[in-house]
Amino acid sequence: MELYIVACGVFQPELEKVLEQISEELIFGKDIKITYLPPALHVDYNKLRKGITDALDDVTQEKRLLFFGSMCHPELDEFTKQYHVVRLLKGNCIELILDNKRKEEIEKSARVFYLTPGWLRNWQDIFKQGQGWDEIDARQNFGFYDKILLLDTGVVEFDDEDILDFFEYTQVPIEIEYVGLTTFKQNVVEALEKVSVTVKSL
């Protein structure tokens, strides 16, 4: 039986790594097809909705998993209901990657803007092109935060120049914290188990 996944491209490397790790344990085996949507769609709700529904319209597989957080679009429940997709329980990509307890610890001492490796790779598409923010806009919007915390999943390579470019754009100190794939993997497995339960109930 095939499983079709529509996922945000912001965590494509992480998702592919995790699926590779657990492929032998999956009920679907290698019968998984994935469509990744551009991360910059998040800045325009209409484009994000169209991207998700177009991807789901193109599918004939009965089993569908939507890899977007519940907070990525305010009407996500409404416009995906007809497709009978299995959805993630987490609100956004940060909650998928960062352990809740650790997140609470971090936020006790600072106002933090979280950055995933996928966001770092796509920040110009998201903020410059998508939001239309120049350096002044960026500094006004990011000025609320004490620091930017880059969550290193250990999958995506980035260098000092990547980080420096984003720092120059925001003028907010950037720190890196290694989080690995443990939390993300747990969330992926949980979502796949929900699909598996649905399959077994048919």
C-alpha positions as CSV (number, residue, x, y, z in Angstrom):
1,M,0.0,0.0,0.0
2,E,1.3,3.4,-0.9
3,L,1.6,6.4,1.4
4,Y,1.6,9.9,-0.1
5,I,3.1,12.7,1.9
6,V,2.8,16.5,1.3
7,A,5.5,18.2,3.3
8,C,7.0,21.6,3.8
9,G,10.4,21.7,2.2
10,V,11.8,23.4,5.2
11,F,12.6,20.1,6.8
12,Q,13.2,18.0,3.7
13,P,16.7,16.8,4.6
14,E,15.5,15.8,8.1
15,L,12.5,14.0,6.9
16,E,14.4,12.0,4.3
17,K,17.1,11.1,6.8
18,V,14.5,9.9,9.4
19,L,12.6,7.9,6.8
20,E,15.8,6.2,5.7
21,Q,16.5,5.3,9.3
22,I,13.1,3.7,10.0
23,S,12.3,2.4,6.5
24,E,12.5,-1.2,7.5
25,E,10.0,-0.8,10.3
26,L,7.4,0.9,8.2
27,I,4.2,-0.8,7.2
28,F,4.5,1.1,3.9
29,G,8.1,0.0,3.3
30,K,9.4,1.9,0.3
31,D,6.0,2.8,-1.1
32,I,6.2,6.4,0.1
33,K,5.9,9.3,-2.3
34,I,6.6,12.8,-1.1
35,T,5.8,16.2,-2.6
36,Y,7.8,19.1,-0.9
37,L,6.3,22.5,-1.1
38,P,8.5,25.7,-1.1
39,P,9.0,27.1,2.5
40,A,8.4,30.6,1.2
41,L,4.7,29.8,0.6
42,H,4.2,30.4,4.4
43,V,4.3,34.1,3.9
44,D,1.1,34.1,1.7
45,Y,-1.8,32.1,3.1
46,N,-3.5,32.0,-0.3
47,K,-0.4,30.5,-2.0
48,L,0.1,28.1,0.8
49,R,-3.5,26.9,0.6
50,K,-3.3,26.5,-3.2
51,G,0.0,24.7,-2.9
52,I,-1.3,22.1,-0.4
53,T,-4.7,21.6,-2.2
54,D,-3.1,21.3,-5.6
55,A,-0.6,18.7,-4.3
56,L,-3.5,16.7,-2.6
57,D,-5.6,17.0,-5.7
58,D,-2.9,15.3,-7.8
59,V,-3.0,12.2,-5.6
60,T,-4.7,8.9,-6.1
61,Q,-3.3,7.1,-3.1
62,E,-5.8,6.6,-0.3
63,K,-3.3,7.1,2.5
64,R,-2.2,10.7,2.8
65,L,-0.1,12.4,5.4
66,L,0.2,16.2,5.7
67,F,3.5,17.3,7.1
68,F,2.6,20.9,8.1
69,G,2.1,22.2,11.6
70,S,-1.4,23.0,12.7
71,M,-0.5,26.7,13.0
72,C,1.0,27.0,9.5
73,H,-2.4,28.2,8.1
74,P,-5.4,29.4,10.2
75,E,-7.8,27.5,7.9
76,L,-5.8,24.3,7.6
77,D,-8.5,22.1,9.2
78,E,-11.2,23.5,7.0
79,F,-9.6,23.1,3.6
80,T,-7.9,19.7,4.2
81,K,-11.0,18.1,5.7
82,Q,-12.3,16.8,2.4
83,Y,-9.0,14.9,1.7
84,H,-9.1,12.8,4.9
85,V,-5.4,13.3,5.5
86,V,-3.6,12.4,8.7
87,R,-2.1,15.5,10.2
88,L,0.7,16.3,12.6
89,L,-0.2,17.2,16.2
90,K,2.5,19.8,16.5
91,G,1.9,23.5,15.8
92,N,5.0,24.3,13.7
93,C,8.4,23.1,12.6
94,I,10.1,24.3,15.8
95,E,7.9,22.1,17.9
96,L,8.7,19.2,15.6
97,I,12.4,19.5,16.2
98,L,12.9,21.0,19.7
99,D,11.9,19.1,22.8
100,N,9.1,21.0,24.8
101,K,11.0,20.9,28.1
102,R,14.1,22.4,26.5
103,K,12.1,25.1,24.8
104,E,10.6,26.1,28.1
105,E,14.1,26.3,29.7
106,I,15.4,28.5,26.9
107,E,12.5,30.9,27.1
108,K,12.9,31.5,30.8
109,S,15.9,33.7,30.2
110,A,15.5,35.3,26.8
111,R,13.2,36.3,24.0
112,V,14.2,33.9,21.3
113,F,13.6,33.6,17.5
114,Y,14.1,30.0,16.5
115,L,15.8,29.2,13.3
116,T,15.9,25.7,11.7
117,P,18.6,24.7,9.1
118,G,15.9,24.8,6.5
119,W,14.9,28.3,7.4
120,L,18.5,29.4,7.3
121,R,18.9,27.9,3.8
122,N,15.7,29.7,2.6
123,W,15.7,32.9,4.6
124,Q,16.2,35.2,1.5
125,D,13.2,33.6,-0.2
126,I,11.1,33.8,2.9
127,F,12.0,37.3,4.3
128,K,13.5,39.3,1.4
129,Q,11.4,38.0,-1.5
130,G,8.4,36.7,0.3
131,Q,7.9,39.3,3.0
132,G,9.6,42.0,1.0
133,W,11.7,43.1,4.0
134,D,14.8,45.1,3.4
135,E,17.5,45.4,6.2
136,I,15.5,48.2,7.9
137,D,12.3,46.1,8.0
138,A,14.3,43.1,9.2
139,R,15.9,45.0,12.1
140,Q,12.5,46.4,13.1
141,N,10.9,43.0,13.1
142,F,13.7,41.0,14.7
143,G,14.6,43.8,17.1
144,F,12.1,42.4,19.7
145,Y,14.3,39.3,20.2
146,D,17.4,39.0,22.5
147,K,18.9,36.3,20.2
148,I,18.3,34.0,17.3
149,L,18.8,30.3,18.1
150,L,19.8,28.1,15.2
151,L,18.7,24.5,16.0
152,D,21.3,22.2,14.5
153,T,19.7,18.8,13.6
154,G,23.0,17.4,12.4
155,V,21.7,16.8,8.9
156,V,22.2,20.0,7.1
157,E,25.6,21.6,6.6
158,F,26.0,25.4,7.1
159,D,29.0,27.6,7.5
160,D,30.1,30.8,9.1
161,E,29.2,32.8,6.0
162,D,25.6,31.6,6.0
163,I,25.2,32.7,9.6
164,L,27.0,36.0,9.1
165,D,24.8,36.9,6.2
166,F,21.7,36.4,8.3
167,F,23.2,38.2,11.3
168,E,24.0,41.2,9.0
169,Y,20.4,41.2,7.9
170,T,18.8,41.0,11.3
171,Q,21.5,42.5,13.6
172,V,20.5,40.0,16.3
173,P,23.1,37.7,17.9
174,I,22.9,34.1,16.6
175,E,23.7,31.1,18.7
176,I,23.7,27.5,17.7
177,E,22.3,24.6,19.7
178,Y,22.7,21.0,18.6
179,V,19.3,19.2,19.0
180,G,19.8,16.2,16.7
181,L,17.0,14.2,15.3
182,T,15.5,12.5,18.4
183,T,12.5,14.7,18.8
184,F,11.8,15.0,15.1
185,K,12.1,11.3,14.6
186,Q,9.6,10.7,17.5
187,N,7.1,13.0,15.8
188,V,7.6,11.4,12.4
189,V,7.0,7.9,13.9
190,E,3.9,9.1,15.8
191,A,2.4,10.5,12.5
192,L,3.2,7.3,10.6
193,E,1.7,5.2,13.4
194,K,-1.5,7.2,13.1
195,V,-1.6,6.4,9.4
196,S,-0.9,2.7,10.2
197,V,-3.8,2.6,12.6
198,T,-6.1,4.1,10.0
199,V,-4.9,1.5,7.5
200,K,-5.6,-1.4,9.9
201,S,-9.1,-0.1,10.6
202,L,-10.1,-0.2,7.0
